Amino acid sequence: MAASAPPDILIETYGIAKQFGGVEVLTDVDLALRRGEIHALLGENGAGKSTFAKILAGVHRPTRGTIEMNGQPVTIPNPVAAQALGITLIHQEPISFPDLSVAENLVLGRDQGAPFGRVRWAEMTREAERLMDLLGVRIDVGRPMRGLSIADQQMVEIARALASDSRLIIMDEPTAPLTPKEVETLFGIARRLRDEGRTFIFISHRLEEVRALCDRVTIFRDGRKVATDDIANLSEEQIIRLMIGRPLKEYLNKQSAAIGEVALKVVGLTLPGVFEDISFEVRKGEIVGLGGLVGAGRTDVARAIFGVAPAASGEVHVNGQRVEIATPPEAIARGLAFVPEDRAVAGIFRTLSVEQNITAAVPKRIAPHGLISGAIERELTNKSVHKLSIRLASPRQPIGELSGGNQQKAILARWLLTEPDVLILDEPTRGIDIGVKAEFYDMIGELAASGRAILLISSEMPELLALCDRVLVMSEGRLTANIPRAEATQEAIMRAAVPQVREVAA
């Protein structure tokens, strides 16, 4: 171990390792982070990159190893200690106090009190507005966080982190819910702060973003650091090979499937102020994409079909029969399944075990006589874990300990146990690495080939173009295009998605 770090080194780690449930997920990581750099951490889900970042942020304590900051050994037992050292973590999923205002969330934890414990409301509001102006985001800082879009929640969290005097800012998949304009705003702020001497860790699965933003990259595989280099020295092919240990196969291939009868038909679905007059069909064996910009209403339509937030008017037909769906249990009974966009809030029960999460949608199967059968629960879980290649230490470990990709597999496993006719997938590969994406694409193709009707909501153009038989496009709550696979291009989708230049679908 060096006696003192070079003057350009902010943080250096030696032999950092971490175990969960007796399984070592991070092994002997040595890494130096420079002052004034944006440093990417890359790797497949479960490779150890987020675990390493959370150790620096005090979320996890290392099983062994040491950390030096400014050449001096430091202990980071919790996030409060990390913040005191000038380390801030921006989580992949927005974390906030939903019933407090945007302004209150922005200044939370900072000294805003007046004498005798009074709150300087006017000063707090001015400071919150200044922070949002810094990001170039227009949000009423007096409104509660509850009800904000995921993108706006993420921007509030980013603003709160940038408001502190953090020397190291860790961003874990911060761009996943953001629009291209918001991403560019964030990147511009990160570059300016880097030039002022702050250090960033940037965790992302989008290689084009890493190349556009980052100075250096460290690649993890199977819990070990396998490479650190300037991003300019590595090609995309080299990065992928280092991440997955093999050349990447051509994974964006549409499997052939026989297209059958109409499984899902939506007629005139309307929720005033959110979406209007939505009509489309999805046939058995067909993958229909639903594209559009953030805020276009795609997720709202999916939630309405599944009974989470029902439409005010319109019709839903399943397998040729008109159905009334006011709640998710009614949707499940009609043969529908829904993998939501926001897995941390709407997808998983974080503190429950993996097997409890996987079997949550089939209570009658695991409790045929009114009492849960542990044997049946284990059997269903083990089959799902094997079928979907879910990486875990034990089916009984809390699902919150799994990587994002493995959590998403567990959610998909839950819905497959219901044996649905119609599967609605909302951003199923958001925050998932390239290797696991390949597995998901294979799964989606196999599900369509088995005769299921699939509605795929995605913000990733290559995903829509490669997997879908047709692409529907929404803009400002309306369906603006129905594009056959042979005519689907990025230009055609964007033309229909952007309000200023969209064309009315025939």
NUFIFI-55434 format. One record per residue (C-alpha): x, y, z; residue in one letter. Coordinates in pm, whole numbers, padded with zeros to 5 digits, always signed. Example, Ala and Ser with C-alpha at 12.3 -4.5 7.8 and 13.67 -1.06 7.14 Angstrom:
BEGIN
+01230-00450+00780A +01367-00106+00714S 
//
This chain:
BEGIN
+00000+00000+00000M +00138+00340-00094A +00232+00574+00190A +00059+00865+00020S -00139+00906-00299A -00011+01113-00594P -00159+01464-00592P -00404+01384-00874D -00554+01080-00692I -00871+01148-00493L -00961+00795-00379I -00768+00469-00398E -00890+00123-00296T -00680-00183-00212Y -00811-00539-00211G -01179-00446-00170I -01400-00757-00140A -01761-00818-00044K -01963-01126+00050Q -02342-01171+00064F -02471-01484+00231G -02133-01654+00210G -02102-01581-00164V -01822-01346-00265E -01960-01098-00520V -01656-00869-00525L -01295-00986-00507T -00975-00787-00443D -01048-00467-00633V -00763-00216-00657D -00867+00112-00821L -00751+00474-00820A -00990+00758-00902L -00837+01084-01018R -00947+01434-00933R -01138+01597-01214G -01228+01288-01416E -01545+01107-01520I -01475+00739-01466H -01708+00473-01607A -01775+00140-01437L -01890-00126-01685L -01984-00491-01655G -02273-00731-01679E -02544-00732-01413N -02395-00902-01109G -02037-00825-01218A -01979-00616-00904G -01970-00259-01032K -02272-00131-00834S -02156-00319-00523T -01817-00148-00549F -01981+00193-00593A -02211+00133-00294K -01907+00046-00078I -01759+00386-00161L -02096+00546-00079A -02129+00368+00257G -02432+00159+00157V -02230-00163+00200H -01927-00226+00420R -01648-00426+00257P -01573-00774+00386T -01205-00686+00354R -00983-00425+00195G -00901-00061+00261T -00994+00279+00117I -00775+00589+00110E -00896+00941+00042M -00644+01216-00021N -00376+00965+00076G -00524+00889+00419Q -00709+00569+00524P -01081+00623+00575V -01371+00413+00704T -01712+00460+00541I -01963+00276+00764P -02279+00442+00629N -02405+00698+00375P -02393+00979+00629V -02020+00917+00676A -01977+00912+00298A -02152+01246+00262Q -01930+01392+00535A -01632+01286+00322L -01785+01450+00016G -01917+01134-00155I -02271+01138-00299T -02455+00846-00460L -02734+00908-00712I -02930+00585-00719H -03054+00410-01031Q -03412+00428-00899E -03513+00773-00765P -03532+00790-00386I -03735+01071-00231S -03994+01162+00030F -04309+01157-00185P -04529+01370+00043D -04273+01649+00080L -04238+01922-00179S -03967+01932-00443V -03803+02218-00253A -03804+02025+00075E -03651+01722-00095N -03381+01937-00257L -03260+02093+00068V -03313+01784+00285L -03022+01729+00521G -02878+02076+00469R -02887+02353+00730D -03191+02558+00632Q -03319+02639+00979G -03364+02984+01129A -03324+03061+01501P -03564+02874+01729F -03602+02595+01473G -03810+02791+01226R -03785+02706+00854V -03679+02979+00612R -03946+02889+00355W -03877+03176+00114A -03502+03110+00121E -03559+02738+00074M -03782+02802-00227T -03532+03040-00387R -03250+02790-00338E -03459+02509-00486A -03548+02720-00790E -03180+02806-00838R -03087+02438-00833L -03352+02346-01090M -03245+02639-01309D -02892+02500-01293L -03020+02180-01454L -03241+02368-01699G -03550+02183-01576V -03888+02349-01529R -04057+02196-01223I -04279+02373-00970D -04066+02336-00656V -04373+02379-00437G -04551+02067-00563R -04514+01732-00383P -04279+01471-00525M -04564+01222-00549R -04698+01230-00901G -04378+01350-01069L -04255+01138-01357S -03955+00914-01299I -03749+01149-01516A -03843+01452-01305D -03778+01262-00981Q -03434+01169-01112Q -03356+01528-01205M -03452+01643-00853V -03216+01386-00703E -02937+01494-00936I -02992+01858-00844A -02979+01770-00473R -02648+01588-00520A -02496+01870-00720L -02602+02123-00455A -02370+01968-00198S -01996+02023-00204D -01934+01664-00310S -01588+01578-00439R -01703+01237-00570L -02047+01199-00731I -02154+00844-00815I -02425+00815-01081M -02578+00467-01113D -02773+00448-01441E -02887+00812-01407P -02994+00852-01770T -03227+00550-01796A -03550+00750-01744P -03431+01075-01908L -03509+01223-02248T -03219+01295-02488P -03242+01666-02403K -03227+01592-02029E -02932+01357-02085V -02740+01628-02271E -02819+01877-01993T -02688+01632-01734L -02374+01561-01937F -02305+01933-01978G -02328+01985-01602I -02107+01683-01532A -01841+01808-01774R -01842+02154-01617R -01812+02014-01264L -01535+01779-01378R -01345+02078-01517D -01386+02242-01175E -01209+01943-01017G -01493+01716-00910R -01478+01342-00979T -01761+01134-01118F -01825+00761-01128I -02067+00689-01413F -02237+00346-01423I -02422+00279-01746S -02504+00002-01993H -02516+00246-02282R -02173+00234-02443L -02244+00534-02662E -02304+00744-02348E -01985+00616-02186V -01783+00706-02494R -01946+01052-02517A -01897+01143-02151L -01621+00948-01978C -01244+00991-01961D -01152+00645-01831R -01330+00315-01787V -01296+00023-01547T -01452-00308-01648I -01576-00570-01401F -01647-00936-01474R -01758-01200-01223D -01678-00973-00928G -01326-00886-01038R -01172-00583-01204K -01043-00699-01542V -00927-00371-01699A -00884+00004-01648T -00793+00224-01944D -00863+00552-02120D -01192+00519-02305I -01023+00638-02625A -00797+00331-02619N -01079+00075-02631L -01312-00009-02916S -01672-00112-02851E -01584-00469-02949E -01296-00477-02700Q -01518-00341-02422I -01787-00602-02486I -01532-00885-02497R -01385-00770-02164L -01734-00743-02010M -01868-01083-02108I -01545-01279-02166G -01640-01372-02522R -01738-01209-02852P -02096-01088-02851L -02324-01291-03071K -02566-01116-03300E -02846-01088-03048Y -03087-00852-03222L -03262-01117-03428N -03637-01162-03456K -03734-01525-03411Q -03995-01652-03653S -04342-01708-03506A -04676-01797-03656A -04917-01503-03625I -05259-01621-03508G -05590-01475-03400E -05635-01145-03218V -05553-01191-02848A -05580-00828-02733L -05798-00560-02888K -05826-00206-02755V -06098+00026-02889V -06122+00400-02817G -05944+00383-02483L -05952+00731-02326T -05840+00888-02000L -05896+01265-02024P -05576+01466-01997G -05359+01155-02030V -05446+00968-02352F -05730+00972-02602E -05894+00735-02850D -05633+00457-02839I -05722+00163-03065S -05503-00129-03170F -05477-00509-03186E -05211-00762-03086V -05231-01114-03229R -05107-01443-03088K -04740-01491-03174G -04703-01122-03255E -04468-00872-03090I -04613-00522-03121V -04389-00237-03015G -04518+00081-02852L -04276+00368-02906G -04274+00740-02834G -04099+00999-02623L -04106+01010-02242V -04445+01143-02133G -04627+01036-02450A -04865+00817-02248G -04737+00469-02333R -04711+00346-01973T -05047+00503-01888D -05214+00298-02163V -05050-00021-02035A -05159+00053-01678R -05514+00119-01798A -05533-00211-01986I -05407-00399-01680F -05646-00227-01440G -05387-00032-01242V -05540+00302-01344A -05843+00218-01561P -05948+00436-01854A -06260+00651-01833A -06401+00508-02156S -06323+00260-02431G -06322-00117-02466E -06075-00399-02402V -06123-00737-02571H -05925-01049-02479V -05942-01354-02706N -06246-01214-02883G -06448-01130-02572Q -06509-00783-02434R -06390-00770-02073V -06420-00523-01787E -06089-00486-01604I -06091-00256-01303A -05810-00417-01100T -05490-00614-01168P -05637-00939-01023P -05916-00913-01281E -05655-00865-01554A -05462-01173-01436I -05783-01376-01436A -05841-01273-01797R -05495-01397-01904G -05298-01070-01894L -04957-01011-01736A -04769-00683-01690F -04396-00633-01623V -04379-00267-01508P -04120-00005-01593E -04035+00093-01235D -03931-00242-01088R -03813-00094-00755A -04157+00052-00675V -04409-00151-00875A -04219-00469-00961G -04055-00627-00658I -04122-00673-00288F -03770-00572-00190R -03752-00723+00159T -03920-01051+00067L -03729-01352-00061S -03675-01435-00426V -03913-01731-00402E -04184-01519-00239Q -04150-01265-00519N -04157-01523-00797I -04468-01701-00664T -04658-01387-00554A -04900-01389-00849A -05009-01754-00812V -05142-01785-00455P -05379-02070-00540K -05097-02279-00686R -04871-02247-00381I -05159-02276-00130A -05401-02530-00282P -05561-02599+00057H -05543-02250+00201G -05195-02287+00354L -04875-02211+00164I -04687-02526+00070S -04315-02464+00103G -04244-02764-00121A -04459-02629-00405I -04313-02279-00361E -03958-02415-00382R -04038-02636-00681E -04191-02350-00883L -03905-02118-00789T -03630-02366-00874N -03784-02434-01215K -03807-02060-01286S -03451-01994-01167V -03322-02270-01394H -03535-02170-01694K -03442-01801-01683L -03083-01848-01557S -03137-01626-01252I -02813-01575-01060R -02859-01583-00685L -02704-01720-00366A -03031-01876-00244S -03400-01860-00339P -03460-01744+00017R -03235-01438+00001Q -03407-01096-00019P -03467-01005-00381I -03326-00658-00313G -02980-00817-00294E -02996-00933-00658L -02861-00729-00946S -03108-00530-01153G -03104-00780-01438G -03173-01074-01209N -03452-00883-01034Q -03607-00826-01377Q -03579-01197-01459K -03754-01279-01132A -04041-01041-01218I -04075-01203-01560L -04069-01547-01395A -04355-01440-01166R -04579-01350-01458W -04488-01654-01665L -04617-01871-01379L -04963-01722-01445T -04944-01869-01798E -05067-01548-01964P -05211-01514-02313D -05108-01148-02334V -04780-01017-02193L -04725-00641-02157I -04356-00554-02114L -04281-00192-02014D -03912-00108-02071E -03809-00467-01983P -03438-00409-02050T -03399-00068-01883R -03080-00068-01679G -02977-00414-01799I -02638-00493-01948D -02572-00616-02300I -02525-00982-02209G -02852-01006-02014V -03032-00809-02286K -02940-01087-02527A -03104-01337-02291E -03417-01122-02265F -03444-01089-02641Y -03424-01466-02675D -03692-01507-02405M -03925-01255-02572I -03884-01432-02905G -03952-01771-02747E -04264-01639-02572L -04400-01508-02903A -04312-01836-03075A -04513-02020-02807S -04824-01827-02915G -04833-01543-02664R -04927-01192-02774A -04667-00938-02662I -04699-00561-02629L -04345-00425-02592L -04298-00068-02466I -03942+00049-02526S -03747+00372-02562S -03463+00193-02741E -03501+00218-03117M -03281-00083-03204P -03494-00295-02972E -03820-00194-03139L -03682-00230-03490L -03523-00569-03432A -03786-00747-03224L -04124-00615-03334C -04358-00723-03611D -04519-00378-03598R -04442-00054-03416V -04717+00169-03280L -04611+00523-03193V -04767+00761-02941M -04726+01137-02910S -04897+01362-02656E -05145+01093-02556G -05251+00994-02907R -05165+00706-03134L -04990+00864-03433T -04857+00571-03637A -04886+00197-03699N -04569+00100-03885I -04519-00250-04035P -04182-00415-03974R -04074-00374-04337A -04130+00004-04320E -04002+00065-03966A -03699+00293-03943T -03569+00525-03673Q -03668+00821-03891E -04025+00695-03935A -04068+00636-03560I -03924+00977-03465M -04138+01152-03724R -04447+01009-03555A -04316+01063-03200A -04216+01430-03220V -04526+01654-03195P -04402+01928-03427Q -04348+01703-03726V -04569+01401-03667R -04803+01277-03935E -05153+01154-03859V -05176+00778-03902A -05405+00661-04176A 
//
